[in-house]
Amino acid sequence: MYINKEKVFDLMQKHFQGNYHAFARELSLDVSHLYRTLNEKNRKAGPKFLGALMQFLERNKIDYKEYIFLDTSLTVCNDSKNRETTA
């Protein structure tokens, strides 16, 4: 999974006037963790960041699909040949 960093940054601007400390406090994250995740080009959000962001979005009734994406689509094999049958 990854985040849309621009949208998360805009969210921080809207709700916390761009204050990293206030946003980090709300997410229960270290401010350096928040800053590095949003500003370092190759840094991806880890499970701690994603979980905290997801909880914040749910509390504020914001659709997480605008901020969090899957790297690849999930696939399911529905082929009957690959399923075990029980008799």
C-alpha positions as CSV (number, residue, x, y, z in Angstrom):
1,M,0.0,0.0,0.0
2,Y,1.1,3.5,-0.5
3,I,-0.2,7.0,0.2
4,N,-0.9,10.0,-2.0
5,K,1.5,12.3,-0.3
6,E,0.2,15.4,-1.9
7,K,-3.3,14.7,-0.6
8,V,-2.1,13.9,2.9
9,F,-0.1,17.1,2.9
10,D,-3.3,19.0,1.8
11,L,-5.2,17.2,4.6
12,M,-2.6,18.5,7.1
13,Q,-2.9,22.0,5.7
14,K,-6.7,21.9,5.9
15,H,-7.1,20.5,9.4
16,F,-3.8,21.6,11.1
17,Q,-2.7,24.7,9.1
18,G,0.3,22.8,7.9
19,N,1.6,22.2,11.5
20,Y,3.5,18.9,11.5
21,H,3.6,18.8,15.3
22,A,-0.2,19.0,15.7
23,F,-0.9,16.5,12.9
24,A,1.7,14.1,14.3
25,R,0.1,14.4,17.8
26,E,-3.3,13.7,16.3
27,L,-1.9,10.6,14.6
28,S,0.1,9.5,17.7
29,L,3.2,9.5,15.6
30,D,6.6,11.0,16.2
31,V,6.9,14.3,14.3
32,S,10.1,13.1,12.5
33,H,8.3,10.0,11.3
34,L,5.5,12.1,9.8
35,Y,7.9,14.6,8.3
36,R,10.2,12.0,6.7
37,T,7.3,10.0,5.3
38,L,5.7,13.1,3.6
39,N,8.9,14.8,2.4
40,E,11.4,12.1,1.5
41,K,10.8,11.1,-2.1
42,N,11.6,7.4,-1.9
43,R,10.2,6.8,1.6
44,K,7.0,4.8,1.7
45,A,4.5,4.8,4.5
46,G,4.8,1.7,6.8
47,P,2.0,-0.1,8.7
48,K,2.3,2.2,11.7
49,F,1.8,5.3,9.6
50,L,-1.0,3.7,7.5
51,G,-2.9,2.5,10.5
52,A,-2.7,5.9,12.2
53,L,-3.8,7.7,9.1
54,M,-6.7,5.3,8.5
55,Q,-7.9,5.8,12.1
56,F,-7.8,9.6,11.7
57,L,-9.7,9.4,8.4
58,E,-12.4,7.1,9.9
59,R,-12.8,9.3,13.0
60,N,-13.3,12.3,10.7
61,K,-15.6,10.4,8.2
62,I,-13.2,11.0,5.3
63,D,-13.0,8.4,2.6
64,Y,-9.6,6.7,2.9
65,K,-9.6,5.6,-0.8
66,E,-8.6,9.2,-1.7
67,Y,-5.4,8.9,0.4
68,I,-4.4,5.2,0.6
69,F,-3.9,2.9,-2.5
70,L,-2.8,-0.7,-3.1
71,D,0.4,-1.2,-5.1
72,T,-1.3,-3.7,-7.3
73,S,-4.8,-4.9,-7.6
74,L,-5.8,-8.0,-5.7
75,T,-6.7,-11.1,-7.7
76,V,-8.6,-14.2,-6.7
77,C,-8.4,-17.5,-8.5
78,N,-11.9,-18.9,-8.9
79,D,-10.9,-21.7,-11.1
80,S,-12.5,-24.9,-9.9
81,K,-9.4,-26.9,-10.8
82,N,-7.4,-25.1,-8.2
83,R,-9.9,-25.6,-5.3
84,E,-9.8,-28.6,-3.1
85,T,-13.0,-30.5,-2.8
86,T,-14.1,-32.3,0.3
87,A,-16.4,-35.3,0.1
